[in-house]
Amino acid sequence: MSINILNSNKNDVKDAESLKQLEFIEQAKEKVAALEKNLGRKPTACVVTFGCQMNARDSEKLLAILKLAGYEEVETEDADFVIYNTCTVRDNADQRVYGRLGQCSNFKKKNPHMKIAICGCLMQEQSAVEKIQKSYRFVDLIFGTHNIYKFAELLNTTLDSDRMIIDIWKETDKIVEDLPVMRKYPFKSGVNIMFGCDNFCTYCIVPYVRGRERSRSPKDIIRECEKLAADGVKEVMLLGQNVNSYGFDFEEGDSNKITFAELLKMVCEVEGIERVRFMTPHPKDFSDDVIDVIAANPKIARHIHLPLQAGNNEILRRMNRKYTKEQFIDLAMKIRERIPDVAITTDIIVGFPGESAADVDDTIDVIKQVKFDNAFTFIYSKRTGTPAASMPDQVPEEEVKVNFDKLLKVVQDTAKEQAEKLQGRTERVLVEGVNEHDAALLTGRMSNNTLVHFPGDEALIGSFVDVSLDECHGFYYMGTMR
Ligand code: SF4
């Protein structure tokens, strides 16, 4: 199934900055063509993504530009152009990037034409940029999250230069529309609805590296969804760090000022879009309106990811989450009552400064009451520059480990119990691909985000089919097509 690069044609592009970037792609094309002649083969490019869905979406834009410039995409970092799109949420994410960079230097020794770029959240931290300048001199280009839209221009400069180019902006209020984008899947796509975050949870670096909340105009979002639908996309995922505060940043009286609930309704009306997901809402802003819109609209996936983080009120206060354990439980129960069949998943951090075993029991109590369908559990990771990093009572590693294991067991038992409830039902699934372990099976995703594997023909990839759920294997099902 071939995938088109959207916004690669000047006639489709309205934004002046994007038109300028298309010019830079034209210039880069000539340089890549010269390189091709010199190498006697097509130059190759590899984009390595760390972190969240927002980064994955950014990588699709980077890859589109490289392809338009004439590079061929490859999976290996032994390529002519490699970009690391970094994440900084967890400490080990940095370490992984540095490890990969070290390996990449060996490829560069063999290939003098190779260019290495590094971008993303980690590059918004001055200490990380200094480390690369000092210890990884072979890197050719460093840029950040705020000027990613200038990648075509930076690519063009890098192709002409032997020096390390560094372009990091502290912030931006700009949203550039219509950048070229190459989707990973022909049938589903992420759609950014806003950038940045205003919440300042005390453990999180995002507000410092991604800046303040900036919402895209509803008109631009709908236009993008329409283009995607025309290009064969059936499922969209609306992306933002805090999607339910969408539109809060527009002035009163601005015609763009609509709520997330209204936006959801508008996206559902786009012809051709058959399923709508969103990631991530913040519990404090989850309005009744949003619940009502989901309940009334079968196109909206029966899956809500609602990050709890902790279940103890004092820990929640110190995390600056702005809700209590009781408020969270009430919200989750209301969602379960109004949207039957919904799956609620969550994120939980264990080992936040000052968290005792009794505090973790409060979190376990929430898991048992809400019955999360799944949870991503993390050990607290100290991020330099966040308020929590300098809190005095950091919990010893051993203690965190014991609490983490205890909590994980409850998460797994609850998730299994929840999954088993679906046994014997028939669900509509979007076929996403051939099973990774058995080529005779297809893998499909249900509205509630659970995967099911079943025998079927590859030609069904990208379509919706009905599958009966025959056998529960913990987090996934084996099924038969109806
Ligand atoms: S809501 Fe909190 S955890 Fe999420 S991105 Fe914003 S500051 Fe970080």
Boltz pocket constraint, residues with backbone or C-beta under 6 A from the ligand:
constraints:
  - pocket:
      binder: B
      contacts: [[A, 197], [A, 198], [A, 199], [A, 200], [A, 201], [A, 204], [A, 205], [A, 206], [A, 207], [A, 241], [A, 242], [A, 282]]
      max_distance: 6.0
